Amino acid sequence: MSNLMETSLVIKKETIYDKIRKSLFVLIYGKDYQMMQRLDNLIKLKRPHPSSKIIIPKEIGK
């Protein structure tokens, strides 16, 4: 819900109304908001970091 910028094709920008709505939601429903954030973190895809080295094995000779 905050300023999200991913390196993949998905980019989400927030308007001022999104920020106001989020802060009101946190103020009124704090525990529910925390629970939804935890669920979002569990559901989020966990991909390896792009700078990590990927080793592709070479073909074994016959």
Contacts in CASP RR format, 6 or more apart in sequence:
PFRMAT RR
TARGET T0000
AUTHOR 0000-0000-0000
METHOD contacts of the structure
MODEL  1
MSNLMETSLVIKKETIYDKIRKSLFVLIYGKDYQMMQRLDNLIKLKRPHP
SSKIIIPKEIGK
1 14 0 8 1.000
1 18 0 8 1.000
1 22 0 8 1.000
2 14 0 8 1.000
2 22 0 8 1.000
3 13 0 8 1.000
3 14 0 8 1.000
4 11 0 8 1.000
4 12 0 8 1.000
5 11 0 8 1.000
5 12 0 8 1.000
7 50 0 8 1.000
14 22 0 8 1.000
25 33 0 8 1.000
26 33 0 8 1.000
48 54 0 8 1.000
END
